[in-house]
């Protein structure tokens, strides 16, 4: 009887300290979608095999490389612009005090850069929307 009285409060304390296992999984699975429309001015249809990459990056530090939060790649396979892309960004990695930008590029089947972003498109924080319209510029 004495052991039962002692172990009952101990079990209650341990149960109160334990977090449910699915709580951590749900928090990391929450994603903020960033809707991006990508186009270029040239009136050409790229041959199959070109790859469009769209990234959301933390650009808060001016003297450091941008940190990629999320990236989506699509093989274009002869489709013409505009290209609609949704980039799912992990919500737990977004800091409201940081600055985030979305960038895009198109590479040919050999990996050579054909088109890229030339201006910053802010998203997610500091009043920026979770949407961007990007016009890529050709690379020579």
VENCOR-V976504 format. One record per residue. N is the residue number from 1. RES is the residue in three letters. SS is DSSP state (h for helix, s for strand, l for the rest). PSI is psi in degrees with one decimal (none if undefined). Layout:
[[N RES SS PSI] [N RES SS PSI]]
This chain:
[[1 UNK l -42.0] [2 UNK h -42.3] [3 UNK h -36.6] [4 UNK h -40.0] [5 UNK h -35.0] [6 UNK h -39.9] [7 UNK h -24.6] [8 UNK h -49.1] [9 UNK h -33.7] [10 UNK h -43.0] [11 UNK h -40.5] [12 UNK h -41.3] [13 UNK h -44.9] [14 UNK h -38.8] [15 UNK h -36.3] [16 UNK h -31.2] [17 UNK h -23.2] [18 UNK l 133.1] [19 UNK l 144.9] [20 UNK l 138.9] [21 UNK h -31.8] [22 UNK h -13.2] [23 UNK h -43.1] [24 UNK h -37.3] [25 UNK h -40.0] [26 UNK h -38.8] [27 UNK h -39.0] [28 UNK h -17.4] [29 UNK h -11.7] [30 UNK l 126.4] [31 UNK s 143.1] [32 UNK s 117.7] [33 UNK s 135.6] [34 UNK s 115.9] [35 UNK s 126.1] [36 UNK s 134.2] [37 UNK s 124.3] [38 UNK s 132.9] [39 UNK s 175.1] [40 UNK s 156.5] [41 UNK l -30.7] [42 UNK l 139.7] [43 UNK l 65.9] [44 UNK l 152.9] [45 UNK l 119.3] [46 UNK l 140.5] [47 UNK l 157.9] [48 UNK l 150.4] [49 UNK l -13.0] [50 UNK l 146.3] [51 UNK s 128.2] [52 UNK s 127.6] [53 UNK s 129.5] [54 UNK s 127.3] [55 UNK s 145.1] [56 UNK s 125.0] [57 UNK s 148.5] [58 UNK s 111.8] [59 UNK l 30.0] [60 UNK l -36.2] [61 UNK l 120.9] [62 UNK l -28.5] [63 UNK l 22.4] [64 UNK l 154.3] [65 UNK l 148.1] [66 UNK l 144.3] [67 UNK s 126.6] [68 UNK s 124.4] [69 UNK s -38.1] [70 UNK s 151.2] [71 UNK s 141.0] [72 UNK s 133.6] [73 UNK s 140.8] [74 UNK s 134.8] [75 UNK s 127.6] [76 UNK l -33.3] [77 UNK l 45.8] [78 UNK l 4.6] [79 UNK l 145.0] [80 UNK l 164.3] [81 UNK l 163.1] [82 UNK l 153.6] [83 UNK s 123.8] [84 UNK s 128.0] [85 UNK s 136.9] [86 UNK s 122.4] [87 UNK s 111.4] [88 UNK s 113.6] [89 UNK s 129.0] [90 UNK s 119.5] [91 UNK h -32.0] [92 UNK h -8.6] [93 UNK h -4.2] [94 UNK l 119.8] [95 UNK l 121.9] [96 UNK l -16.7] [97 UNK l -7.7] [98 UNK l 169.4] [99 UNK l 132.3] [100 UNK s 144.1] [101 UNK s 153.0] [102 UNK s 138.5] [103 UNK s 157.1] [104 UNK s 156.7] [105 UNK s 154.0] [106 UNK s 129.6] [107 UNK s 148.2] [108 UNK l 174.8] [109 UNK l -23.8] [110 UNK l -3.1] [111 UNK l 0.6] [112 UNK l 138.4] [113 UNK s 127.9] [114 UNK s -41.8] [115 UNK s 149.0] [116 UNK s 166.8] [117 UNK l 137.2] [118 UNK l -3.4] [119 UNK l 161.1] [120 UNK l 132.5] [121 UNK s 99.9] [122 UNK s 143.0] [123 UNK s 164.1] [124 UNK l -47.7] [125 UNK l 171.9] [126 UNK l 40.8] [127 UNK l -2.2] [128 UNK l 148.4] [129 UNK l 169.3] [130 UNK l 41.1] [131 UNK s 144.6] [132 UNK s 142.1] [133 UNK s 112.5] [134 UNK s 129.9] [135 UNK s 112.7] [136 UNK s 154.4] [137 UNK s 146.6] [138 UNK s 147.5] [139 UNK l 133.0] [140 UNK l none]]
